[in-house]
Amino acid sequence: MNGPSRLDRAIEVALTLGVLASGVLLLAGLALGRTELLRWGIVLLMLTPVARVVVVTAGLFLERDWAFGLISLWILGVLGSSLWMAFA
């Protein structure tokens, strides 16, 4: 059996980078007593699953999986509209 696909690896990288960057911001915010760093760390942690959907959507279209790519694009649109409403 083959190992993880390129898409699986890209998803892993996106999630790992999101969590690590968020953790760095949160630790820096705690160490320095800076609430804006804490805030950005939490926002980045919340956006990490959105980054996963972006990677999955791009990967599905690159693999020419049109049906699931369109479904993933729809989900990305729903996530984007909810973020738009949250920050508006």
Contacts in CASP RR format, 6 or more apart in sequence:
PFRMAT RR
TARGET T0000
AUTHOR 0000-0000-0000
METHOD contacts of the structure
MODEL  1
MNGPSRLDRAIEVALTLGVLASGVLLLAGLALGRTELLRWGIVLLMLTPV
ARVVVVTAGLFLERDWAFGLISLWILGVLGSSLWMAFA
4 12 0 8 1.000
7 55 0 8 1.000
7 56 0 8 1.000
7 59 0 8 1.000
7 60 0 8 1.000
7 63 0 8 1.000
10 55 0 8 1.000
10 59 0 8 1.000
11 52 0 8 1.000
11 55 0 8 1.000
11 56 0 8 1.000
14 48 0 8 1.000
14 51 0 8 1.000
14 52 0 8 1.000
14 54 0 8 1.000
14 55 0 8 1.000
15 48 0 8 1.000
15 51 0 8 1.000
15 52 0 8 1.000
18 44 0 8 1.000
18 45 0 8 1.000
18 47 0 8 1.000
18 48 0 8 1.000
18 51 0 8 1.000
19 45 0 8 1.000
19 48 0 8 1.000
21 41 0 8 1.000
21 44 0 8 1.000
22 41 0 8 1.000
22 42 0 8 1.000
22 44 0 8 1.000
22 45 0 8 1.000
22 48 0 8 1.000
23 41 0 8 1.000
23 45 0 8 1.000
25 37 0 8 1.000
25 38 0 8 1.000
25 40 0 8 1.000
25 41 0 8 1.000
25 44 0 8 1.000
26 37 0 8 1.000
26 38 0 8 1.000
26 41 0 8 1.000
26 42 0 8 1.000
26 45 0 8 1.000
28 34 0 8 1.000
28 37 0 8 1.000
29 35 0 8 1.000
29 37 0 8 1.000
29 38 0 8 1.000
30 38 0 8 1.000
50 76 0 8 1.000
50 79 0 8 1.000
50 80 0 8 1.000
50 83 0 8 1.000
53 72 0 8 1.000
53 75 0 8 1.000
53 76 0 8 1.000
53 79 0 8 1.000
54 76 0 8 1.000
56 72 0 8 1.000
57 69 0 8 1.000
57 72 0 8 1.000
57 73 0 8 1.000
57 75 0 8 1.000
57 76 0 8 1.000
60 68 0 8 1.000
60 69 0 8 1.000
60 72 0 8 1.000
61 69 0 8 1.000
END
